[in-house]
Amino acid sequence: MTSHMPSPAKPPAEGFGPPALGEPRLLTPGPLTTAACVKRAMLRDWGSWDDDFRAMTARMRARLLAIAGDSQGDYDCVPMQGSGTFAVEAMLGSFLPRDCRALVLVNGAYGQRIVETLRYLGRAHAVIDKGDYLPPRGPEVAAALDADPAVSHVVVVHCETSSGILNPIDEIAAVVAAKGRRLLIDSMSAFGALPLEVGTIACEALVSSANKCIEGVPGFGFVIARRDALAAAAGNSHSLSLDVHAQWAYMNRTGQWRYTPPTHVVAAFLEALRLHEAEGGVAGRGTRYAGNRDVLVAGMRQLGFETLLSDRWLSPVIVTFFSPAHPAFRFERFYDLMKARGFIIYPGKLTVVDSFRIGCIGRLDAAVMAEVVAAARASLAEMGVDSAAPPAAALAERAKLAA
């Protein structure tokens, strides 16, 4: 519950200085740069069946429910071993009955991955595909639900990091609830930094992972779901290890994970949760990330770069930039030069135009982002690129598709 968190005006205990051992900063949507104290938390071994580790799991689940705003106790938190995609598949396979029909809202690679997962699972589905530039809006979702009464569930990505677009979850959730359908949210790259409280946004379940906006390390995801939906999910799953109901029932009965948990990752995540609370929770973390984005975008635009998205849809998680039109620009060379200056950036995931991405999350602040811009300026100069302006055709395509 963000409003009950400490004030974001107080800085967190760990600073934003250069990482230890000369390691580069990760400007990606996770894994990301972590605090030194998060890394140190992994130096101790834990017994997965030991009471101390069971208590750690219980504290973690309770803290995540508090971040999700579960003030009524209607939800529970189920951690799942594996990457974020493992957790998304676990959510889909467990909460979508085998005879259901889902509507998937797509505007990037991760929405497309959900569609691909449903094909593997054999779940019937329809799609609203908005391309790379625009979010799905409430009225068109309402129209699709009216036109297809067989749809029982809607699935949406909160922050689509292939483009950096922030989808209007509150607007979509209100429509889905009004139409009597159930909502599943992939909040992988948004939970912990952008408001998503289950008391105000009605959803059946949401999913995120350890190595995103909470700033832990990779190794598990977590599903936050209604208790009644968890109970009703028995028998839905296609998979032994990805069965959220089975994990939930076993964890509540024994306090343990069904199979070997990532013990060191859990210990690191608890330390990351401590920093998250000290920074001011969702409000504090989101404010820092938004500041990172603003410094980055302003500085890159001064170099001639242009963002894929209009300012209205830019998330504070990751920003996609068009690749420059200059004939001397090669992304692979730019990547290597940025890495040599201490920053690892991310290639693009768009099919229409050449692009690359720079993340704003992790143990970074506005001063670090100013260093990123300076590194980009120096890298362009070394490449002999005197303007980072994108191709006119890319801007025309953006204008056409966004119209």
C-alpha positions as CSV (number, residue, x, y, z in Angstrom):
1,M,0.0,0.0,0.0
2,T,2.0,2.9,-1.4
3,S,0.4,5.6,0.8
4,H,1.6,3.9,4.0
5,M,5.3,3.6,2.8
6,P,8.0,5.9,4.2
7,S,8.5,9.2,2.4
8,P,10.5,9.0,-0.8
9,A,12.4,12.1,0.2
10,K,14.8,10.1,2.4
11,P,17.5,8.4,0.3
12,P,18.0,4.7,0.5
13,A,20.9,3.3,2.5
14,E,22.9,2.2,-0.5
15,G,24.3,4.8,-2.9
16,F,24.6,4.9,-6.6
17,G,28.3,4.9,-7.0
18,P,30.3,2.8,-9.6
19,P,29.7,-1.0,-9.2
20,A,32.4,-3.0,-7.5
21,L,35.2,-4.7,-9.4
22,G,34.7,-2.5,-12.5
23,E,31.6,-4.4,-13.6
24,P,29.5,-2.5,-16.2
25,R,26.1,-1.1,-15.3
26,L,23.2,-2.9,-16.9
27,L,20.8,-0.6,-18.8
28,T,18.4,-3.5,-19.4
29,P,14.9,-4.4,-18.1
30,G,16.4,-7.2,-16.0
31,P,18.8,-8.6,-15.0
32,L,19.8,-5.2,-13.8
33,T,22.4,-3.4,-11.7
34,T,22.0,-4.4,-8.1
35,A,23.1,-2.8,-4.8
36,A,26.2,-4.1,-3.1
37,C,24.2,-5.2,-0.1
38,V,21.9,-7.3,-2.3
39,K,25.0,-9.1,-3.8
40,R,26.4,-9.6,-0.2
41,A,23.2,-11.3,0.9
42,M,24.0,-14.2,-1.4
43,L,27.3,-15.1,0.5
44,R,25.5,-17.4,3.0
45,D,24.1,-20.8,2.3
46,W,20.6,-21.7,3.4
47,G,18.9,-25.0,4.0
48,S,15.7,-25.1,1.9
49,W,13.8,-27.1,4.5
50,D,15.2,-25.2,7.5
51,D,12.9,-23.1,9.7
52,D,15.0,-20.0,9.1
53,F,14.5,-20.3,5.3
54,R,10.8,-21.0,5.7
55,A,10.5,-17.8,7.7
56,M,12.3,-15.9,5.0
57,T,9.8,-17.2,2.4
58,A,6.9,-16.2,4.6
59,R,8.3,-12.7,5.1
60,M,8.8,-12.3,1.4
61,R,5.3,-13.4,0.5
62,A,3.8,-11.0,3.1
63,R,5.9,-8.1,1.9
64,L,4.9,-8.6,-1.7
65,L,1.2,-8.7,-0.7
66,A,1.6,-5.4,1.1
67,I,3.2,-3.9,-2.0
68,A,0.2,-5.1,-4.0
69,G,-2.2,-3.4,-1.6
70,D,-4.0,-6.5,-0.4
71,S,-5.5,-4.9,2.7
72,Q,-8.5,-7.3,2.9
73,G,-6.5,-10.5,2.7
74,D,-8.3,-11.6,-0.5
75,Y,-5.1,-12.5,-2.3
76,D,-2.1,-14.7,-1.7
77,C,1.5,-14.7,-3.1
78,V,3.0,-17.8,-4.7
79,P,6.7,-17.7,-5.7
80,M,7.6,-19.9,-8.6
81,Q,11.2,-21.1,-9.5
82,G,12.6,-20.0,-12.9
83,S,12.7,-16.9,-15.1
84,G,9.9,-14.5,-15.6
85,T,8.6,-16.3,-18.6
86,F,8.3,-19.5,-16.4
87,A,6.1,-17.5,-14.0
88,V,3.9,-16.1,-16.9
89,E,3.4,-19.6,-18.3
90,A,2.6,-20.9,-14.8
91,M,-0.1,-18.1,-14.4
92,L,-1.6,-18.8,-17.8
93,G,-1.6,-22.5,-17.5
94,S,-3.1,-22.4,-13.9
95,F,-5.7,-19.7,-14.2
96,L,-7.0,-20.4,-17.7
97,P,-9.2,-23.5,-17.7
98,R,-8.6,-25.8,-20.6
99,D,-12.0,-25.0,-22.1
100,C,-11.7,-21.2,-21.7
101,R,-11.3,-18.6,-24.4
102,A,-8.9,-15.7,-23.7
103,L,-8.5,-12.3,-25.3
104,V,-4.8,-11.2,-25.4
105,L,-4.0,-7.5,-25.8
106,V,-0.8,-7.3,-27.8
107,N,1.5,-4.4,-28.6
108,G,4.9,-5.9,-28.6
109,A,7.1,-9.0,-28.3
110,Y,5.9,-10.0,-24.8
111,G,2.3,-9.9,-25.7
112,Q,3.2,-12.0,-28.7
113,R,5.0,-14.4,-26.4
114,I,1.8,-14.8,-24.4
115,V,0.0,-15.7,-27.6
116,E,2.7,-18.3,-28.4
117,T,2.4,-19.7,-24.9
118,L,-1.4,-20.2,-25.3
119,R,-0.8,-22.0,-28.5
120,Y,1.5,-24.4,-26.7
121,L,-1.0,-24.8,-23.9
122,G,-3.9,-25.4,-26.3
123,R,-6.0,-22.6,-24.9
124,A,-8.4,-20.9,-27.3
125,H,-7.8,-17.2,-27.7
126,A,-8.4,-14.1,-29.7
127,V,-6.0,-11.2,-30.2
128,I,-6.1,-7.4,-30.4
129,D,-2.8,-6.4,-31.9
130,K,-1.9,-2.7,-31.7
131,G,1.6,-3.0,-33.2
132,D,4.6,-1.3,-31.6
133,Y,3.4,2.3,-31.2
134,L,0.0,2.3,-29.3
135,P,-1.6,0.8,-26.3
136,P,-5.0,-1.1,-26.3
137,R,-7.7,1.2,-25.1
138,G,-10.8,0.6,-23.0
139,P,-13.5,1.2,-25.7
140,E,-11.9,-1.3,-28.2
141,V,-11.5,-3.9,-25.5
142,A,-15.2,-3.4,-24.6
143,A,-16.2,-3.8,-28.2
144,A,-14.2,-7.0,-28.6
145,L,-15.8,-8.5,-25.5
146,D,-19.3,-7.5,-26.7
147,A,-18.6,-9.1,-30.0
148,D,-17.2,-12.4,-28.5
149,P,-19.3,-13.5,-25.5
150,A,-17.2,-16.7,-25.3
151,V,-14.2,-14.8,-24.0
152,S,-13.9,-15.5,-20.2
153,H,-10.4,-14.0,-19.6
154,V,-8.4,-11.0,-20.8
155,V,-4.6,-11.0,-20.7
156,V,-2.5,-7.9,-20.9
157,V,1.2,-6.8,-20.4
158,H,1.5,-3.9,-18.0
159,C,4.7,-2.4,-19.4
160,E,5.6,-3.8,-22.8
161,T,9.4,-3.5,-22.7
162,S,10.0,-4.3,-26.4
163,S,8.9,-0.8,-27.1
164,G,8.8,0.7,-23.6
165,I,5.1,1.4,-23.8
166,L,3.1,1.7,-20.6
167,N,-0.4,0.3,-21.1
168,P,-3.4,1.9,-19.3
169,I,-4.1,-1.0,-16.9
170,D,-6.7,0.9,-14.8
171,E,-8.7,1.7,-17.9
172,I,-8.5,-1.9,-19.2
173,A,-9.3,-3.4,-15.8
174,A,-12.4,-1.3,-15.4
175,V,-13.8,-2.4,-18.7
176,V,-13.0,-6.1,-18.1
177,A,-14.7,-6.0,-14.7
178,A,-17.7,-4.1,-16.1
179,K,-18.1,-6.8,-18.7
180,G,-18.0,-9.6,-16.1
181,R,-14.7,-11.1,-17.4
182,R,-11.5,-11.9,-15.5
183,L,-8.1,-10.2,-16.0
184,L,-4.6,-11.6,-15.9
185,I,-1.8,-9.1,-15.8
186,D,1.9,-9.6,-16.8
187,S,3.4,-6.9,-14.7
188,M,6.9,-8.3,-15.0
189,S,8.6,-5.0,-15.6
190,A,6.3,-2.7,-13.8
191,F,5.4,-4.2,-10.4
192,G,7.2,-2.4,-7.6
193,A,7.7,0.9,-9.5
194,L,4.3,1.6,-11.0
195,P,1.0,1.6,-9.0
196,L,-0.9,-1.7,-9.2
197,E,-3.0,-2.2,-6.1
198,V,-5.4,-5.1,-6.2
199,G,-7.9,-3.1,-4.0
200,T,-8.4,-0.6,-6.9
201,I,-7.5,-2.6,-10.0
202,A,-9.6,-5.8,-10.2
203,C,-7.6,-8.7,-11.4
204,E,-7.7,-12.4,-11.1
205,A,-3.9,-12.6,-10.9
206,L,-0.7,-10.7,-11.7
207,V,2.8,-11.9,-12.2
208,S,6.3,-10.4,-11.8
209,S,9.8,-11.5,-11.0
210,A,12.7,-11.0,-8.6
211,N,15.1,-9.2,-11.0
212,K,12.9,-6.3,-12.1
213,C,11.8,-3.2,-10.3
214,I,12.3,-4.7,-6.8
215,E,16.0,-4.9,-7.9
216,G,16.8,-8.4,-6.9
217,V,18.6,-11.0,-9.0
218,P,17.2,-13.6,-11.4
219,G,15.9,-17.0,-10.1
220,F,12.2,-16.8,-9.4
221,G,9.0,-15.1,-10.3
222,F,5.8,-14.7,-8.2
223,V,2.1,-14.9,-8.8
224,I,-0.2,-12.7,-6.7
225,A,-3.7,-14.1,-7.1
226,R,-7.2,-14.1,-5.6
227,R,-7.5,-16.9,-3.0
228,D,-10.7,-18.1,-4.5
229,A,-9.1,-18.2,-8.0
230,L,-6.1,-20.2,-6.5
231,A,-8.5,-22.7,-5.0
232,A,-10.4,-23.0,-8.3
233,A,-7.2,-23.6,-10.3
234,A,-6.8,-27.2,-9.1
235,G,-6.4,-29.4,-12.1
236,N,-6.0,-26.7,-14.7
237,S,-2.3,-26.9,-15.1
238,H,-0.6,-28.7,-18.0
239,S,2.6,-29.0,-16.0
240,L,3.8,-30.6,-12.8
241,S,6.4,-27.9,-12.0
242,L,4.4,-24.9,-13.2
243,D,1.2,-25.7,-11.3
244,V,0.5,-22.6,-9.2
245,H,-2.3,-24.2,-7.3
246,A,-0.1,-27.1,-6.2
247,Q,2.8,-24.8,-5.2
248,W,0.3,-22.7,-3.2
249,A,-1.3,-25.6,-1.4
250,Y,2.0,-27.2,-0.5
251,M,3.6,-23.9,0.6
252,N,0.6,-23.0,2.8
253,R,0.6,-26.5,4.3
254,T,4.4,-26.9,5.0
255,G,6.0,-23.4,4.6
256,Q,8.3,-24.9,2.0
257,W,8.7,-24.8,-1.8
258,R,7.7,-28.0,-3.5
259,Y,11.0,-28.3,-5.3
260,T,14.5,-26.9,-4.6
261,P,14.1,-23.2,-4.2
262,P,16.7,-20.6,-5.2
263,T,17.8,-19.9,-1.6
264,H,20.5,-17.4,-2.3
265,V,18.2,-15.5,-4.7
266,V,15.5,-15.3,-2.0
267,A,18.0,-14.0,0.5
268,A,19.1,-11.3,-2.0
269,F,15.4,-10.4,-2.7
270,L,14.7,-9.8,1.0
271,E,17.5,-7.3,1.1
272,A,16.2,-5.7,-2.1
273,L,12.8,-5.5,-0.5
274,R,14.4,-3.7,2.5
275,L,15.9,-1.1,0.1
276,H,12.6,-0.8,-1.7
277,E,10.8,0.1,1.5
278,A,13.5,2.5,2.6
279,E,13.3,4.3,-0.7
280,G,9.6,4.9,-0.2
281,G,8.0,1.8,-1.8
282,V,6.3,2.1,-5.1
283,A,6.1,5.9,-5.0
284,G,9.8,6.4,-4.2
285,R,11.0,3.8,-6.7
286,G,8.8,5.1,-9.5
287,T,9.9,8.7,-8.9
288,R,13.5,7.8,-9.3
289,Y,12.9,5.8,-12.4
290,A,10.9,8.6,-13.9
291,G,13.7,11.0,-13.2
292,N,16.2,8.6,-14.9
293,R,14.0,8.4,-18.0
294,D,13.6,12.2,-18.2
295,V,17.4,12.8,-18.0
296,L,18.0,10.1,-20.5
297,V,15.4,11.2,-23.1
298,A,16.3,14.9,-22.9
299,G,20.0,14.1,-23.3
300,M,19.6,11.7,-26.1
301,R,17.3,14.0,-28.0
302,Q,20.0,16.7,-27.8
303,L,22.3,14.3,-29.6
304,G,19.6,13.9,-32.4
305,F,18.1,10.5,-31.2
306,E,14.4,10.2,-31.3
307,T,12.1,7.9,-29.2
308,L,9.9,5.3,-30.8
309,L,7.0,6.5,-28.6
310,S,5.4,9.9,-28.0
311,D,6.0,11.3,-24.5
312,R,2.5,10.3,-23.5
313,W,3.2,6.6,-23.6
314,L,6.9,6.5,-22.4
315,S,7.3,4.3,-19.4
316,P,9.9,4.9,-16.7
317,V,11.2,1.4,-17.2
318,I,12.9,1.3,-20.6
319,V,13.1,3.6,-23.6
320,T,13.3,2.6,-27.3
321,F,15.3,4.8,-29.6
322,F,15.4,4.7,-33.4
323,S,18.8,3.8,-34.8
324,P,20.4,6.8,-36.5
325,A,20.2,7.1,-40.3
326,H,23.9,8.1,-40.5
327,P,25.8,5.6,-42.7
328,A,28.6,5.2,-40.1
329,F,26.2,4.0,-37.4
330,R,26.3,0.3,-36.6
331,F,24.5,-0.9,-33.5
332,E,27.0,-3.6,-32.8
333,R,29.9,-1.1,-32.8
334,F,27.8,1.4,-30.7
335,Y,27.1,-1.4,-28.2
336,D,30.8,-2.3,-27.9
337,L,31.8,1.4,-27.4
338,M,29.1,1.9,-24.7
339,K,30.2,-1.3,-23.0
340,A,33.8,-0.1,-23.0
341,R,32.6,3.0,-21.2
342,G,30.8,1.0,-18.6
343,F,27.3,0.6,-19.9
344,I,25.5,-2.4,-21.4
345,I,22.5,-1.4,-23.5
346,Y,19.9,-3.6,-25.2
347,P,19.2,-4.4,-28.8
348,G,15.8,-3.6,-30.3
349,K,12.9,-6.0,-30.6
350,L,10.9,-4.3,-33.3
351,T,10.1,-5.8,-36.7
352,V,9.3,-2.5,-38.6
353,V,12.3,-0.3,-37.9
354,D,15.9,-0.6,-36.6
355,S,16.0,0.4,-32.9
356,F,17.8,-0.1,-29.6
357,R,16.7,0.2,-26.0
358,I,18.1,1.8,-22.8
359,G,16.7,0.7,-19.4
360,C,16.0,3.2,-16.6
361,I,15.6,0.7,-13.8
362,G,18.1,-0.8,-11.4
363,R,20.6,0.8,-9.0
364,L,20.8,3.9,-11.1
365,D,20.0,7.6,-10.5
366,A,19.8,10.8,-12.6
367,A,23.6,11.4,-12.3
368,V,24.3,8.0,-13.8
369,M,21.9,8.6,-16.6
370,A,23.8,11.8,-17.4
371,E,26.9,9.7,-17.7
372,V,25.0,7.4,-20.1
373,V,24.3,10.4,-22.3
374,A,27.9,11.5,-22.2
375,A,29.0,7.9,-23.1
376,A,26.6,7.9,-26.1
377,R,28.0,11.3,-27.2
378,A,31.6,10.0,-27.0
379,S,30.7,6.7,-28.7
380,L,29.0,8.5,-31.6
381,A,32.1,10.8,-32.0
382,E,34.4,7.7,-32.1
383,M,32.2,6.2,-34.8
384,G,32.3,9.4,-36.9
385,V,28.5,9.9,-36.5
386,D,27.8,13.7,-36.3
387,S,24.0,13.3,-36.1
388,A,21.9,10.6,-34.5
389,A,18.7,11.6,-36.3
390,P,16.6,8.7,-37.4
391,P,15.7,7.9,-41.0
392,A,12.8,10.0,-42.3
393,A,11.0,6.8,-43.3
394,A,11.0,5.6,-39.6
395,L,9.4,8.8,-38.4
396,A,6.9,8.6,-41.3
397,E,6.1,5.0,-40.3
398,R,5.6,6.0,-36.7
399,A,3.3,8.8,-37.7
400,K,1.2,6.6,-40.0
401,L,0.8,3.7,-37.5
402,A,0.1,6.1,-34.6
403,A,-2.5,8.0,-36.6
